[in-house]
Amino acid sequence: MSIANQVHSGALATAEQAPPAATAKKAQWWEWPKLFRYGFVALILLVWELVGPFVNPIFFSYPSKIALAFYETTANGELPYFLAQSLEVMSYGLIIAILVGIPLGIAMARFRWLDWALDLPINAFYATPLVALVPLLVLWFGIYLKAKIIVVFLFAVFPILINTYQGVRECDKNMLEVAHSFRSSEWNMWRDVLLPFALPYIIAGIRLAIGRGLIGMIIAEFYTTITGLGFMITKYANLFAMDKTFVPVIVLMILGVSLTTLLKWVGRRLAPWSNANR
């Protein structure tokens, strides 16, 4: 028998004689992470339900009463009507922000002169309180749909633009050198290296833009025409109907969480190689 066969036979014998690996200990039901997550939420709702009736209804409400208000505003068509108005503003503003922010971020990363040209306006915009810009936009563009879309656009476009810019600029230099060594054209470089590398950054920017866009939408509805969920909040807060005031607030929370979760799922499908989407 050759030395190689002896070593191979010895390795097999050692593997057969080795004791089986210890099986992973199965977590008990009280160690489940989801139990702590959802159990804590259920505990807060229970305490809220028990304590809420003892608080002045002018200042506070509780889950069962909010649920009843949700049913009433849905049954009479008020909540779907104002929600559709808010979704229209949010959709237009976010889509325009994506269509402008991604190409502009790519252009800033590709052309240095454009980077310097836009650096000052971006810093000036972020140094200015965003809410302070809303009254000016209302004066310039009126109080109707166009003004609200512009507000949502301004709130949402910069996270997309900056994340796209960072994604392109932080591309792995070794990957670019390999592409250059294979004599890749400019289009192939963007298609095969730069855009796939920047895609997780772009998705993260859109997720940030959703939250900022919802804030901009509500602020715009506070300052402009009597439409949308922002009007519902103002209307019932002025009437001290706290149960109905909580309804649009909770709808906004659910909307934000649902959209960001959906986008995270889309990110896992489009960019499975990114650690941020796992």
LINVEN-V575938 format. One line per field, one symbol per residue. ss: DSSP state (A for helix, B for strand, O for the rest). phi: phi as a letter, one per 20 degrees, with the letter a starting at -180 (. if undefined). burial: 1 if it has 9 or more other ideal C-beta (glycine too) atoms within 8 Angstrom, else 0. A space follows every 50 residues. Layout:
ss: ???
phi: ???
burial: ???
//
This chain:
ss: OOAAAAAAAAAAAAAAAOOOOOOOOOOOAAAOAAAAAAAAAAAAAAAAAA AAOOOOOOOOOOAAAAAAAAAAAAAOOAAAAAAAAAAAAAAAAAAAAAAA AAAAAAAAAAOAAAAAAAAAAAAAAAAOOAAAAAAAAAAAAOOOAAAAAA AAAAAAAAAAAAAAAAAAAOOOAAAAAAAAAOOOOAAAAAAAAAAAAAAA AAAAAAAAAAAAAAAAAAAAAAAOOOOAAAAAAAAAAAOOOAAAAAAAAA AAAAAAAAAAAAAAAAAAAAOOOOAAAO
phi: .fffffffffffffffefffffffffffffdfffffffffffffffffff egfeegffdbbbgffffffffffffenffffffffffffffffffffffe fffffffffedfffgffefffffffffegfffffgfffffdnddgfffff ffgffeffffffffgffffefffffffffffelffffffffecffgfegf ffffffffffffffffffffffedfebnfffgffffffelefffffffff ffffffffffffffffffeecffeffde
burial: 00000100100000000000000000000000001000000000100110 11001000001110110111011100011001101101110111011101 11011111100001100100010010000100110011000000001111 11111111111111111100100011001100010001110011011111 11111111111111111111101100111111111100000111111111 1100110011001101110010010010
//
